[in-house]
Amino acid sequence: MKLRNALLLGAAFMAGIVSAPQIARLAHHVGVTAAFAEGADNPDTYRLLSLFGDVFERVRADYVEPVGDRELVENSINGMLTGLDPHSSYMNAKAFQDMQVQTRGEFGGLGLEVTQDNGFIKVISPIDDTPAARAGIKAGDLILALDGKSVQGLTLNDAVDKMRGAPNSKITLTIKRTGVEKPIEVSLKREIIHIQVVRSSLEGDIGYIRLSQFTEQSDSGIRQAVQKLETQAGGHIKGFVLDLRNNPGGLLDQAVAVSNDFLNHGEIVSTRARHPDDSQRWDAKAGGDLTNGAPLVVLINNGSASASEIVSGALQDDRRAVLLGTRSFGKGSVQTVIPLPGNNGAIRLTTARYYTPSGRSIQGLGITPDVEVHESRETNTAMLPEREADLNHTITNSGGTNSGATEQPAPPRSDLPPIAKEIPARPPADWPAFDPAKTDTDFQLQEGLKLVRAMAAMKRADAN
């Protein structure tokens, strides 16, 4: 299916050659070969491509500033794809390369996790043993300028792109730090940064594993984390908390592999495409559970999307884990990356919907946790879209056991410990402000630890 769609795209451009000379020049410019697909001779196709050619020539000739053909073509392709749904898009050669770097989990850079704050770039945290960490950059620092040029007006992606670069190349950051009156200038030398997608710690007798995204390093990182925690605890871990909050997803094969790290049997996920022959199903392999059935709580929130929802849905449907937190993002579609010939980048095209083992589609709905717990007492604080359903041009929820639903209810559970009913939905009024460096300020995590300990106690009681 993927190859057929790619070929149809090329053939559609070629179809306008005979009716619009400008389309021929455009086709030659983007390197389209003379291949024709069945059905491409629809008269409407010729007329519409001729219309495109007319607009293309008008913009080339009369736009207020000169604009290159490649820019016009790339913008047109991207407009065609982004008009379909929020996740289909065009990537030029550089963007495609950046995406490959991101999924590999390593790049040349400084080792900073950043976000945007009032026009500046705010440091979330430096990654351990990286140039940024060794230079003393701290969480909460505001980056005002890069090599003396203000970051105001730059998008977050643009700023990140400028901070990345070839290993051993230098860059100077101008930083504003709370409590320091004057800006600080820090000179750094870029290195190969390995993204630490998995972090773990022993919280008393519970193993805590944080997975920030699904890259090629995710499955191996989970395996190493479980082994490390078991060793630290001398083999006496009572349970695990898997933290998927604010995990935007990533690679489908890694979602399957991570799910299998906690499952021994059954379906993990299935996908259904436009053409039935392209639909697929993935099952867990016997003996895959690294934790030997230890009690497991999974933390999710509205930032848990795509691959995170595949893992959450599989573990919830199998009753392997209890989900705690808030409803997930609701991205139930699969994107296929199709490289384009001639070093012209790639398209990211939505090609299927995915479904949990019970047949649920989470598209636009998300996954509802078994135990609802909010991170703070505040409500409606989000300034940006919180979920898939808030975006424009979202694809419909269809084909699942819950088609047409307005909410994704969790399957009824009868296996929860009594304490689950006592867990408050929001922290008490005197709960300390959240500090990412202090786990005891993380209300959702603390309630998750409480729940998994109760699950362990119930398991021991049942065994006796």
Summary of the structure (lengths in Angstrom):
residues: 464
radius of gyration: 24.9
end to end distance: 54.0
largest distance: 82.7
contacts: 1450
relative contact order: 0.10
helix: 33%
strand: 22%
